Amino acid sequence: MPKVTFRTDRCKGCGLCTTVCPKKIVVMDYDIINEKGFHPATVKEQEKCIGCAFCATMCPDCVIKVER
């Protein structure tokens, strides 16, 4: 099963990763603010991840890691 992890401390909340997820499971977490003052992205339903890594490829800051 694929696993997606985010370096939420480095995420600038641009939202690009949320636009490319085919399962629409990558979302912005508006409940927290990271050290830099941004709302980071997160995965809401990890079990639905297909491991395509589109989110990681799109991320300009390389804060997303997809493990298969």
Stockholm file with secondary structure:
# STOCKHOLM 1.0

chainA/1-68         MPKVTFRTDRCKGCGLCTTVCPKKIVVMDYDIINEKGFHPATVKEQEKCIGCAFCATMCPDCVIKVER
#=GR chainA/1-68 SS CCEEEECTTTCCCCCHHHHHCTTCCEEECTTCCCTTSCCCEEESCGGGCCCCCHHHHHCTTCCEEEEC
#=GC SS_cons        CCEEEECTTTCCCCCHHHHHCTTCCEEECTTCCCTTSCCCEEESCGGGCCCCCHHHHHCTTCCEEEEC
//
